[in-house]
Amino acid sequence: MKSTTDGRWAHLACAIWIPETCLSDIKRMEPIDGLNRINKDRWKLLCSICGVSYGACIQCSNNNCRVAYHPLCARAAGFCCELGDEDRLHLMSFEEDEENQCIQLLSFCKRHRPLSNDRLIKDERTTWKTIENLDYAPPSNPSGCARCEPYNYAGRRGRKEPEALAAAPLKRLYVENMPHLVSGLIQHGALSNMVSAKSATDSKALVDLLNLRKSYLDTSTSILSMAEKYKFMRATFKKRLAFGKSRIHGFGIFAKLPHIAGDMMIEYAGELVRPPVADRREHLIYNSLVGAGTYMFRIDDERVIDATRAGSIAHLINHSCEPNCYSRVISVNGDEHIIIFAKRDIKQWEELTYDYRFLSIDEQLACYCGFPRCRGVVNDTEAEERAVKLHASRDELIEWDAE
Ligand SMILES: C[S@@+](CC[C@H](N)C(=O)[O-])C[C@H]1O[C@@H](n2cnc3c(N)ncnc32)[C@H](O)[C@@H]1O
């Protein structure tokens, strides 16, 4: 994948990657030259905002400027950071080198940005112009330092303050996660050409999948152990899956090859944290930097996987009320893994979805999956109703006098 010395390209994952130092010290934002000389002949790429060295920075789109930075540091610093070509499909064919699956970002450093916080759009004559100021400002910190604030149990998962709720639609716009309605089973409209040429590609895709299986697995045995399936899944997910612009929300994951019900699709990987840590990160950091999306996967009441800064492309899988996948925690050689399995046969270029079963008593997240049986919300309404029945307020509790 291209990194930044030639500028303006970044991995999708890096576009939502926040370096640790940015989280702890967001004030050090004075741009310095992106390329720092380490010794006489070598140059090292440093983020001009957080100062951390990381290969996948992006560079200012001004041709004469060499300032480089992480996409998320740029967002935090108020630099313009947009997708260079919104409509470009990022789904490559099976043969195409996956190294080329890049997203082009158009971005300007502090010096070259047109106007503070302005977004750029391409008009009909394909010149760049600014549109209305979004006036987005991350919510302020009451105590001045996030790390000093006590943990707010009432604010757990979804219970947001009024100003945060009011800012949510703006945040959505800010990160350009505009929802689209789906139009059928194959959810990517721009893939219609591929779909019309389906019969020809289907048989080829099947041959590709069989060849892939043959090359990785001992085909003399048709029954595979969980460990073998896991190994195959890990070794081949880049060949089988790709990310692309979704009709449901932002980016999504698509099957490059057809899959059958029960196939292990991909592992949901990330950093294992406790729920209070996940809530705090989401509330204080990600909500303002990443935008309206969340990359947390709740395993149970004790464990949450935070895939915002680490993990695979699995964190881009969108929710659907009629999903083609489901998630399970499995144990392989004594280690637990969250695996996304195919719930039914999945066609080539179909978007992968699973039911998030989002649980929040106070917040409802509108669903844009567009399937006939869509609940209208991402929330697991039945589970929430059950939770409400189990919940008793303090004044409803009766004092118990032990005899
Ligand atoms: C793990 S991200 C999924 C990837 C996301 N599309 C992106 O581009 O980053 C989860 C977020 O995507 C959005 N999302 C996913 N599925 C959705 C759906 N069916 N309807 C509305 N929003 C959805 C929600 O904002 C959710 O918090």
The ligand as a MOL file (V3000), in Angstrom:
LIG
                    3D

  0  0  0     0  0            999 V3000
M  V30 BEGIN CTAB
M  V30 COUNTS 27 29 0 0 0
M  V30 BEGIN ATOM
M  V30 1 C -18.3410 -0.5760 12.9240 0
M  V30 2 S -18.8920 0.8890 12.0910 0 CHG=1
M  V30 3 C -19.2690 0.1970 10.5340 0
M  V30 4 C -18.4050 0.7970 9.4730 0
M  V30 5 C -18.9020 2.1290 9.0050 0
M  V30 6 N -19.8140 1.9690 7.8840 0
M  V30 7 C -17.7390 3.0120 8.5840 0
M  V30 8 O -17.6560 3.4300 7.4380 0
M  V30 9 O -16.8940 3.2960 9.4200 0 CHG=-1
M  V30 10 C -20.3940 1.0340 12.9460 0
M  V30 11 C -21.1190 2.3120 12.6550 0
M  V30 12 O -21.6200 2.3020 11.3390 0
M  V30 13 C -22.9150 2.8480 11.3170 0
M  V30 14 N -23.8320 1.8120 10.8220 0
M  V30 15 C -23.5530 0.5210 10.5860 0
M  V30 16 N -24.6200 -0.1370 10.1280 0
M  V30 17 C -25.6330 0.7620 10.0660 0
M  V30 18 C -26.9950 0.6830 9.6760 0
M  V30 19 N -27.5650 -0.4300 9.2540 0
M  V30 20 N -27.7320 1.8100 9.7480 0
M  V30 21 C -27.1810 2.9660 10.1680 0
M  V30 22 N -25.9050 3.1130 10.5420 0
M  V30 23 C -25.1250 2.0160 10.4980 0
M  V30 24 C -23.2690 3.2890 12.7200 0
M  V30 25 O -22.9580 4.6650 12.8250 0
M  V30 26 C -22.3270 2.4820 13.5660 0
M  V30 27 O -22.0040 3.1310 14.7570 0
M  V30 END ATOM
M  V30 BEGIN BOND
M  V30 1 1 1 2
M  V30 2 1 2 3
M  V30 3 1 2 10
M  V30 4 1 3 4
M  V30 5 1 4 5
M  V30 6 1 5 6
M  V30 7 1 5 7
M  V30 8 2 7 8
M  V30 9 1 7 9
M  V30 10 1 10 11
M  V30 11 1 11 12
M  V30 12 1 11 26
M  V30 13 1 12 13
M  V30 14 1 13 14
M  V30 15 1 13 24
M  V30 16 1 14 15
M  V30 17 1 14 23
M  V30 18 2 15 16
M  V30 19 1 16 17
M  V30 20 1 17 18
M  V30 21 2 17 23
M  V30 22 1 18 19
M  V30 23 2 18 20
M  V30 24 1 20 21
M  V30 25 2 21 22
M  V30 26 1 22 23
M  V30 27 1 24 25
M  V30 28 1 24 26
M  V30 29 1 26 27
M  V30 END BOND
M  V30 END CTAB
M  END
